[in-house]
């Protein structure tokens, strides 16, 4: 199902986490627009977003360094960078 190095599984996980973060941020934005939550300063917003994304790694933290090393293999770099740039957007 997944390649020998597991990169497809790792890329899928990163994609899923990025999607979950997007949904969380969209829901928070809706609450702000409805007046049910206060708008945060940019630095606090970014801090909370990064923390939310990092917390998604907690169940896999023991294996995450290896996963990152797999993503940095030369043949995986284009896909890895694509996910990184999509998260920045």
N, C-alpha and C positions, 0 to 999 in steps of 0.2 A: 504494500500500500504506500509506504513512504520510502524514499531513497535510502541508500546505505548509511549516509552520514546523518540522517534525521533532519536535514535542513528544511524539508517541506513541512514537517510537523512543527518545527520551531517557527518558521515563517507564518504558518497558520495561526499559531498561538499569539504571535505578535500582532497579526492582523486582527484577531478577535479582541485582544486587549485594547488596541487602538479604537476599534469600533465601539467597545463598551465605554471607553473614556469619552468618545464623541457624544454618545447618548447621555451620559451623566452631565456633560457640560451643556448640552441642549436643554435638558430638563431644568437645570439650574437657571439657564437664561430665560426659560418660560416663566419660572417662578418670579424672577426679577421683573419681567414685563407685566405680570399680573399683580405686582405689588405685594407678593407674598414673601419676598426675600429682598434683602438690601443688596445693592450693587457693591461689589468689593473693589478695592483699589487693584490696579493691574498687578502689582507685585504679590499681593495676597492671592489673587486669582491664579497666577502662574504657580505659586508655591503649592496651593491646594491641588491644582491639576497634576503637577509632577508627583505630589504625594499620593494622590489617588492612583495614578498609573503605576508607581512603584509598589504600592500595596498589592497590586494584582500579581506581583512576582513572588509574594511571600510563600505560597505553597510549594514553589519550585526553587527557592533560593539556594538550596544545596547544589542544584544542578545548573543554575543559571550561568556561572562562569564558563562551563563547558559549552552551553548553548551559544553563548556569545562568540566563543572561539570557532564554533562551527559556522556561524554566520559570517565570520571574517575570512573564511577560506576563499581563495581567489574566485572560484566559480560561483560563490554565493553573494559576493559583494554587490553586484548590480541589484539584485532583489532586496538585499538588506538596506541599501541606500534609498531605494524606491520607497520602502516602508518608512524610513526615517524622514524623508522629505514630505511624505503625505502627513505625517504626524505634526510636522512643523507648520503646515498649512492650517 
